[in-house]
Amino acid sequence: MPSSSHTMPERGPQHVAIIMDGNGRWAQARGRPRLFGHHAGARRVRDVVEACPRLGIKYLTVFAFSTENWKRTQVEVAGLMSLFRRYIIKETRTLRDSGVRVRFIGDRVKLDAKLIELMDTLEAETEGNDLVHLTIALNYGGRDEVARATKRLAQDVADGRLHPDDVDEETLPKYLDTHVLPDPDLVIRTSGEARISNFLLWQSAYSEYEFIDTLWPDFTAAELERLCLSYGSRDRRFGAVPA
């Protein structure tokens, strides 16, 4: 991982989540197919992961494929699934050797067996790492996640492992896909869209948001650094008022 003499302030974000938007438009602006943009976007993930240690980012969560993305053309969906398989095969050794721990969140049921096997292998290969925790949201939707978590919680109540009176806002997060992760401090969405698109709905209740015009393949470590510095100057009150 690269080092830098420039370090983040103490108040920089520990957990950054990114809605990586704009790959298709980036490609179309260059007269290329949308998948060309997705490949460029995948390369950008590597640059951002490499920048995390010097920026003080311990946790990075990226939105790779949503539960709604199945509505895209069959060609684009098939191309994305192929890209995910190739990315994992190509990046496993680098991620493992550079101290990155990888996790996947989302519902794996609809994914093909080969991709699931590669995801499982990458998680296992990197489970001893602790420099950066990279979480990839694949076939992920915030509402879907809460629904699946609620189903598991309800089963525990039905089986007598959990009493209904003991269910509070601290209980449900233990059933979410992200139960081992802290909530995101900063959520970034690229490409000029100002919506959260069903991403980390529960977890980002008190996150800071940055909606930027940059298309994801053009997003740089320098821009990430700028956003982290901006975050450090914010006063996060979590609903309280200053004394």
C-alpha positions as CSV (number, residue, x, y, z in Angstrom):
1,M,0.0,0.0,0.0
2,P,1.3,3.5,-0.8
3,S,2.3,5.7,2.1
4,S,2.1,9.5,2.3
5,S,3.4,12.2,4.6
6,H,0.0,13.8,4.5
7,T,-2.2,12.3,7.1
8,M,-5.9,12.7,7.8
9,P,-7.2,14.6,10.8
10,E,-8.3,12.6,13.8
11,R,-11.9,13.3,13.0
12,G,-11.7,11.8,9.5
13,P,-14.2,9.0,8.6
14,Q,-13.4,5.5,9.7
15,H,-16.1,4.0,7.5
16,V,-16.8,5.3,4.0
17,A,-19.5,3.9,1.9
18,I,-19.7,4.7,-1.9
19,I,-22.6,4.4,-4.4
20,M,-20.4,4.0,-7.5
21,D,-22.6,5.6,-10.1
22,G,-22.0,6.9,-13.6
23,N,-20.1,4.0,-15.3
24,G,-22.6,3.7,-18.2
25,R,-22.8,7.4,-18.9
26,W,-19.0,7.7,-18.7
27,A,-18.7,5.0,-21.4
28,Q,-21.5,6.4,-23.6
29,A,-19.9,9.9,-23.5
30,R,-16.9,8.2,-25.2
31,G,-19.0,6.3,-27.7
32,R,-18.3,3.0,-26.0
33,P,-20.7,0.3,-24.7
34,R,-21.8,0.6,-21.0
35,L,-19.8,-2.4,-20.0
36,F,-16.6,-0.5,-21.0
37,G,-17.5,1.9,-18.2
38,H,-18.1,-0.9,-15.7
39,H,-14.6,-2.3,-16.4
40,A,-13.1,1.2,-15.9
41,G,-15.1,1.5,-12.7
42,A,-13.7,-1.8,-11.4
43,R,-10.2,-0.5,-11.9
44,R,-11.1,2.6,-9.9
45,V,-12.1,0.5,-6.9
46,R,-8.4,-0.7,-6.7
47,D,-7.1,2.9,-6.6
48,V,-9.6,3.8,-3.8
49,V,-8.8,0.7,-1.7
50,E,-5.1,1.5,-2.0
51,A,-5.7,5.1,-0.7
52,C,-7.7,4.0,2.4
53,P,-4.8,3.4,4.8
54,R,-3.1,6.8,4.4
55,L,-6.5,8.5,4.7
56,G,-7.3,6.7,7.9
57,I,-10.2,4.8,6.4
58,K,-10.5,1.4,8.1
59,Y,-13.8,0.3,6.4
60,L,-14.8,0.8,2.8
61,T,-18.2,-0.4,1.5
62,V,-19.0,-0.2,-2.2
63,F,-22.3,-0.7,-3.9
64,A,-21.6,-3.0,-6.9
65,F,-24.9,-4.4,-7.9
66,S,-28.4,-3.7,-6.4
67,T,-31.4,-6.0,-6.2
68,E,-33.0,-3.6,-8.7
69,N,-30.2,-3.9,-11.3
70,W,-31.6,-7.2,-12.6
71,K,-34.0,-5.0,-14.5
72,R,-31.2,-3.9,-16.8
73,T,-30.7,-5.5,-20.2
74,Q,-29.7,-9.2,-20.2
75,V,-26.5,-8.3,-22.0
76,E,-25.5,-5.8,-19.3
77,V,-26.4,-8.1,-16.4
78,A,-24.5,-11.0,-17.9
79,G,-21.5,-8.7,-18.6
80,L,-21.5,-7.4,-15.0
81,M,-21.6,-11.0,-13.6
82,S,-18.7,-11.9,-15.8
83,L,-16.9,-8.8,-14.6
84,F,-17.4,-9.7,-11.0
85,R,-16.0,-13.2,-11.6
86,R,-13.0,-11.8,-13.4
87,Y,-12.4,-9.1,-10.8
88,I,-12.3,-11.6,-7.9
89,I,-10.0,-14.0,-9.8
90,K,-7.6,-11.1,-10.8
91,E,-7.6,-9.3,-7.4
92,T,-7.6,-12.1,-4.8
93,R,-3.8,-12.3,-4.4
94,T,-3.3,-8.5,-4.3
95,L,-6.1,-8.0,-1.8
96,R,-4.8,-10.9,0.4
97,D,-1.2,-9.8,0.3
98,S,-1.9,-6.1,0.9
99,G,-3.9,-6.7,4.1
100,V,-7.4,-6.1,2.8
101,R,-10.2,-8.2,4.3
102,V,-13.1,-8.7,1.9
103,R,-16.7,-9.4,2.7
104,F,-19.8,-9.5,0.5
105,I,-23.2,-8.4,1.6
106,G,-26.5,-9.0,-0.1
107,D,-28.7,-12.0,-1.0
108,R,-26.6,-14.6,-2.8
109,V,-29.5,-16.9,-3.8
110,K,-29.9,-15.4,-7.3
111,L,-26.2,-15.4,-8.1
112,D,-24.6,-18.3,-10.1
113,A,-22.8,-21.1,-8.3
114,K,-19.4,-20.2,-9.8
115,L,-19.6,-16.6,-8.6
116,I,-20.7,-17.6,-5.1
117,E,-17.8,-20.1,-4.9
118,L,-15.4,-17.3,-5.9
119,M,-16.9,-14.9,-3.3
120,D,-16.6,-17.6,-0.6
121,T,-13.0,-18.2,-1.5
122,L,-12.0,-14.5,-1.5
123,E,-13.6,-14.1,1.9
124,A,-11.8,-17.1,3.3
125,E,-8.4,-16.1,1.7
126,T,-8.6,-12.6,3.3
127,E,-10.3,-13.3,6.7
128,G,-7.0,-12.9,8.6
129,N,-6.5,-9.4,7.3
130,D,-7.2,-6.2,9.2
131,L,-5.6,-3.2,7.4
132,V,-8.7,-2.3,5.4
133,H,-12.1,-4.0,5.6
134,L,-13.6,-3.9,2.0
135,T,-17.3,-4.8,1.9
136,I,-18.8,-5.3,-1.6
137,A,-22.6,-5.1,-1.8
138,L,-23.6,-7.5,-4.5
139,N,-27.3,-8.2,-5.2
140,Y,-27.9,-5.9,-2.3
141,G,-30.9,-3.8,-1.4
142,G,-31.5,-2.0,1.9
143,R,-35.2,-3.0,2.1
144,D,-34.4,-6.6,1.1
145,E,-31.7,-6.7,3.8
146,V,-34.1,-5.5,6.5
147,A,-36.8,-7.9,5.4
148,R,-34.3,-10.9,5.5
149,A,-33.1,-9.7,8.9
150,T,-36.6,-9.4,10.2
151,K,-37.4,-12.9,9.0
152,R,-34.5,-14.3,11.0
153,L,-35.4,-12.3,14.0
154,A,-39.0,-13.5,13.9
155,Q,-37.8,-17.1,13.6
156,D,-35.7,-16.6,16.8
157,V,-38.8,-15.2,18.6
158,A,-40.9,-18.2,17.3
159,D,-38.3,-20.7,18.5
160,G,-38.2,-19.1,21.9
161,R,-34.6,-17.8,21.6
162,L,-35.7,-14.2,21.8
163,H,-38.5,-12.6,23.8
164,P,-40.6,-10.0,21.9
165,D,-40.2,-7.5,24.8
166,D,-36.4,-7.7,24.3
167,V,-36.6,-6.5,20.7
168,D,-35.4,-2.9,20.3
169,E,-33.3,-0.8,17.9
170,E,-30.2,-2.5,19.2
171,T,-31.6,-6.0,18.3
172,L,-32.2,-5.8,14.6
173,P,-28.7,-4.7,13.6
174,K,-27.4,-8.0,14.9
175,Y,-29.4,-9.7,12.1
176,L,-28.3,-7.4,9.3
177,D,-25.7,-8.4,6.7
178,T,-23.4,-5.7,8.2
179,H,-23.6,-7.0,11.8
180,V,-19.8,-7.1,12.2
181,L,-19.3,-3.6,10.8
182,P,-19.6,-0.1,12.3
183,D,-22.2,2.2,10.7
184,P,-20.8,4.3,7.8
185,D,-19.6,7.8,8.8
186,L,-19.6,9.1,5.3
187,V,-21.7,8.0,2.3
188,I,-20.6,9.3,-1.1
189,R,-22.6,9.1,-4.3
190,T,-20.9,9.9,-7.6
191,S,-22.4,11.1,-10.9
192,G,-24.7,13.9,-9.9
193,E,-27.7,11.9,-8.7
194,A,-29.0,12.9,-5.3
195,R,-30.7,9.8,-3.9
196,I,-29.6,6.9,-1.8
197,S,-31.1,4.1,-4.0
198,N,-31.9,1.6,-1.3
199,F,-28.3,1.5,0.0
200,L,-27.6,0.8,3.7
201,L,-30.9,2.3,4.8
202,W,-30.7,1.3,8.4
203,Q,-27.0,1.8,8.9
204,S,-26.8,5.3,7.4
205,A,-29.5,6.9,9.6
206,Y,-26.9,9.4,10.9
207,S,-24.2,9.2,8.2
208,E,-23.0,12.4,6.5
209,Y,-23.7,12.5,2.8
210,E,-21.8,13.8,-0.2
211,F,-23.4,13.9,-3.6
212,I,-20.8,14.8,-6.2
213,D,-20.9,15.3,-10.0
214,T,-17.9,13.2,-10.8
215,L,-18.6,10.0,-12.7
216,W,-17.3,7.0,-10.9
217,P,-14.5,6.1,-13.4
218,D,-13.2,9.6,-13.0
219,F,-13.2,9.5,-9.2
220,T,-9.7,9.8,-7.7
221,A,-7.9,9.2,-4.4
222,A,-7.4,13.0,-4.3
223,E,-11.1,13.6,-4.5
224,L,-11.7,11.1,-1.7
225,E,-9.1,12.9,0.4
226,R,-10.9,16.2,-0.2
227,L,-14.2,14.7,0.9
228,C,-12.6,13.2,4.0
229,L,-11.1,16.5,5.0
230,S,-14.5,18.2,4.5
231,Y,-16.1,15.5,6.7
232,G,-13.6,16.3,9.4
233,S,-14.8,19.8,9.6
234,R,-18.4,18.9,10.2
235,D,-20.1,18.9,13.6
236,R,-21.9,15.6,14.0
237,R,-24.5,15.8,16.8
238,F,-26.6,12.7,16.2
239,G,-29.8,14.6,17.0
240,A,-28.4,16.5,20.0
241,V,-27.6,20.3,20.2
242,P,-24.3,21.7,21.3
243,A,-24.0,22.4,25.1
